Amino acid sequence: GEKLLTQIDEERRRMRAAIDDWRHHNAIQQCLSQDESCTAPVIRAHSVQGSYVLDRLARDGHVYMFWNGPDGIELALKGRNRATIFTVFCHSHDLDLFREVDFDVARPFDPGSKRQIGLLSLRAVAREYWVKLNTCKLYKDLIRLATSRDIEAVRRMLNVPSLHEETLNTAVPLYRQFLTGTKESTSRIRKLY
């Protein structure tokens, strides 16, 4: 009894880390500019500008950011090239939309510029929208596989070596709650976006 509970608790920690890894490798790769009909390949972009802002925040190539770790949300050092990355715009749309806020010495941030503040806000909202879309995708797939009791498929999806049915049984209600909340917040953020 107690040994099984310890194993299930450990599996849950591993699943949280595996879910984070899944998000990193299976993120939506679609340009979400304008009417979301752009078919050009997306680029890896920073929601916080890399070459001017992140470089100033980085220490030895790493920055602190909130991350979904094995024990839940934690503040952790992440590589500067992985921090704040998202794949939501093609090169052309990213350049057209955010050229004005790609700061450098000749083009600094102007806190009085409503346009710059609006563009930085748009970039942040775009990243959050992208995160929400990915979270919906993840939980829909997990719920579908778990409710069909396809433990092997869940194990393969998350790339975890073992998985007890009890772990999935206790996780599915949580996944359903997460999905419901994420769908609601995605709908709200879509309107803002």
C-alpha positions in Angstrom: 0.0 0.0 0.0 2.5 2.6 1.1 5.1 1.5 -1.4 2.6 1.9 -4.2 1.6 5.4 -3.0 5.3 6.3 -3.0 5.7 5.0 -6.5 2.6 6.8 -7.7 3.9 10.1 -6.2 7.2 9.6 -7.9 5.5 8.9 -11.2 3.4 12.1 -10.9 6.7 14.1 -10.4 8.2 12.4 -13.5 5.0 13.0 -15.5 5.1 16.8 -14.6 8.7 16.9 -16.0 7.7 14.8 -19.0 4.8 17.1 -19.7 7.2 20.0 -19.7 9.5 18.1 -22.1 6.5 17.2 -24.3 5.6 20.9 -24.5 9.1 21.8 -25.6 9.2 19.2 -28.4 5.6 19.1 -29.6 4.6 22.8 -29.6 2.3 24.2 -32.2 4.3 25.3 -35.2 1.9 27.7 -36.9 2.1 31.5 -37.6 -0.7 33.1 -35.6 -0.5 36.5 -37.2 -3.6 38.3 -38.3 -6.3 35.8 -39.3 -4.0 32.8 -38.5 -4.0 31.7 -42.1 -0.3 32.2 -42.8 1.4 29.0 -43.9 5.0 30.1 -43.8 7.3 28.2 -41.4 7.5 29.7 -37.9 10.7 30.9 -36.2 11.9 30.4 -32.7 11.5 33.8 -31.1 11.9 35.2 -27.6 8.9 36.8 -25.9 11.5 38.9 -24.2 14.0 40.3 -26.7 17.1 38.2 -26.7 19.9 40.3 -28.1 19.2 43.5 -26.1 17.2 42.5 -23.0 18.0 38.9 -22.2 21.7 39.5 -22.7 21.6 42.1 -20.0 19.8 39.8 -17.6 21.8 36.7 -18.3 24.5 35.4 -16.0 26.9 32.9 -17.6 24.3 32.3 -20.4 21.4 31.6 -18.0 18.4 33.6 -16.8 15.9 32.9 -14.0 12.3 32.1 -15.1 9.3 30.3 -13.8 9.3 26.7 -15.0 7.1 23.6 -14.5 9.5 21.4 -12.7 9.1 17.9 -11.2 7.7 19.4 -8.0 5.5 22.0 -9.6 6.1 25.6 -10.6 9.6 26.8 -9.6 12.0 29.6 -10.3 14.9 28.0 -12.1 17.9 28.9 -14.2 17.3 28.2 -17.8 19.7 28.6 -20.8 19.3 32.0 -22.4 18.7 30.4 -25.8 15.8 28.4 -24.4 14.3 31.0 -22.1 11.1 32.7 -23.2 11.2 30.9 -26.6 8.0 30.4 -28.5 7.1 29.5 -32.1 4.1 31.7 -33.0 5.2 33.9 -36.0 6.9 33.3 -39.3 10.0 35.4 -39.9 8.2 37.9 -42.1 5.4 38.6 -39.7 7.7 38.7 -36.7 9.9 41.3 -38.4 6.9 43.3 -39.7 5.1 43.3 -36.3 8.0 43.8 -33.9 10.7 45.7 -35.8 10.0 48.8 -33.7 10.7 46.9 -30.4 13.8 45.0 -31.5 15.9 47.3 -29.4 19.5 48.1 -29.8 21.8 51.1 -29.0 20.4 53.1 -31.9 16.7 52.2 -31.1 16.2 52.1 -27.3 13.1 51.5 -25.4 11.0 54.6 -25.0 8.7 54.2 -21.9 6.6 57.1 -23.2 5.8 55.4 -26.5 2.3 53.9 -26.4 3.1 52.0 -29.6 6.2 50.3 -28.2 4.3 49.4 -25.0 1.4 48.0 -27.2 3.8 46.0 -29.3 5.5 44.5 -26.2 2.1 43.7 -24.8 1.1 42.0 -28.1 4.2 39.9 -28.0 3.5 38.8 -24.4 -0.2 38.1 -25.2 0.8 36.1 -28.3 3.2 33.9 -26.2 0.5 33.3 -23.6 -2.1 32.5 -26.3 0.4 30.0 -27.8 1.1 28.4 -24.4 -2.7 28.0 -23.8 -3.2 26.4 -27.3 -0.4 24.0 -26.6 -1.8 23.2 -23.1 -5.2 22.4 -24.6 -3.6 20.2 -27.2 -1.6 18.3 -24.5 -4.5 17.7 -22.1 -7.0 16.7 -24.9 -4.5 14.0 -26.0 -3.7 12.8 -22.5 -7.4 12.6 -21.6 -8.3 10.7 -24.8 -5.5 8.2 -24.2 -6.0 7.8 -20.5 -9.8 7.3 -20.7 -9.3 4.6 -23.3 -6.9 3.1 -20.8 -4.1 3.1 -23.3 -1.3 3.3 -20.7 1.3 2.3 -23.2 0.4 5.2 -25.5 0.5 7.7 -22.7 3.9 6.3 -21.7 5.2 6.7 -25.2 3.6 10.1 -25.6 5.4 11.4 -22.4 8.4 9.2 -22.9 8.3 7.8 -19.4 9.7 4.3 -18.6 6.8 3.1 -16.5 3.3 4.2 -15.6 0.8 2.7 -13.2 -2.9 2.7 -14.1 -3.7 4.2 -10.7 -1.5 7.2 -11.6 -3.6 7.8 -14.7 -6.9 7.2 -12.8 -6.1 9.9 -10.3 -4.7 12.2 -12.9 -7.6 12.2 -15.4 -9.9 14.3 -13.2 -7.2 16.8 -12.7 -6.5 16.9 -16.4 -10.1 17.5 -17.1 -10.1 20.4 -14.7 -7.0 21.8 -16.3 -8.5 21.5 -19.7 -11.7 23.2 -18.7 -9.9 26.1 -17.1 -7.4 26.3 -20.0 -10.2 26.4 -22.6 -11.9 29.2 -20.7 -8.7 31.3 -20.4 -7.8 30.5 -24.0 -11.2 31.9 -25.1 -10.6 35.1 -23.1 -7.0 35.6 -24.3 -8.1 34.9 -27.9 -10.4 37.9 -27.7 -7.5 40.0 -26.3 -5.1 38.7 -29.0 
